[in-house]
Amino acid sequence: MKRSWFLITLVFSLAAFIMPVHAIQPIPEETGFSGFVNVGIGAMEFETNMISGNAIGDTGDDVITSLTDSPDSESSATPVLNFEASYTFAESRTQIFAGNRLEDLVRYDLSTLVGIRQELKGKSIVSIAYVFTSFPTEVWEDPYVINQKREETDRTSDGLRLGYDKILGTKFEAEFTWRDVSLDDETSGQTQLVGSLITADEAKLLDRNGDVYVTKLTYPFAFREKRHVIVPTLDYTMYDLDGDAMAFDRYGLLLSYLFNTEKFNLITNLYVGRSEFDEENPIYDKTREDDVVGASLSAFWKKFLGVPKMSLVGTLAHYNSDSDIDFYDTTITMGTVSVLYRF
């Protein structure tokens, strides 16, 4: 089953599934290598009309019969694999790193980050990373083809991710990501153009190439020696796409809760968001709006099999993006089991 960055971006970030609910981890005090690897398997149920998939598998239908119905449900097994490898220069408080993050993995973006972190006075940390697509995501050249096989095309993206933890000595954390998104063959609306349902200028409103900007602001609240941690995150996403009917602004609130004990951790996430699109969609003669809700629960069993740095991780999640245009409805239900090892 193939999934993509674009699909789960419509839902919400899942970063807290693997890493603690902080954007940037503290830099180790000693020089040397550190990081983590997380390997496992899961099951996912997807509903989407827009995505073909990637190298891992398939999602969605090659042939659809309606432009007004919600997508059918598809399910399959899925691998879980993400990692980060870092090298710290303790004297200068500098760290170089490479890897991926779970929210990118679950979006099936299959992106890699390569960057550097620097600790400043007051233990604040700044970071900059180059983000690029490791394996292209496959989307439909023209998602709106009905009663015949739709053709696939590759979508790639690259850009920069900036982070700032403990801003000016406070607990505020900020992250900004910019990506340039490119489809090899973008023909959205061409079938309707040939059928005289829309004009050539209207077809351009469906273009999915462009830039994506994501800004997050987080403030953690810790209680009882960090046994309980509550983390609200405000996020703003702007899809500055070439097609104004596909461009949108999304505003969201993620509320995370971490319960920490010697034997296990529990992390819960609740999210609400709203996407407001820029222009009227020429196929549906209305301007699209999406309401996004989601919830997840992850459990970490520490010292799995007696290994101090290894944890067994289980995750359950359900997210729904409900569009006022049924064709764009998106739903994901997911369950995964994995083993996380830190080094």
Secondary structure, DSSP 8 states (H G I E B T S, - for coil): ----HHHHHTT---GGGTS-S-SS----SSSEEEEEEEEEEEEEEEE-SSEEEETTEE-S-S--S-SSS---EEEEEEEEEEEEEEEEETTTTEEEEEE--HHHHHTT--EEEEEEEEE-GGG-EEEEEEEEESS-EEEESSTT--SS---EEEEEEEEEEEEEESGGGSS-EEEEEEEEEEES---TTHHHHHTTSS-HHHHHTT---EEEEEEEEE--EEETTTTEEEEEEEEEEEEEESSTTT-EEEEEEEEEEEEE-SSEEEEEEEEEEEEEEEEEETTTTEEEEEEEEEEEEEEEEESGGG-TTEEEEEEEEEEEEEESSGGG-EEEEEEEEEEEEE-
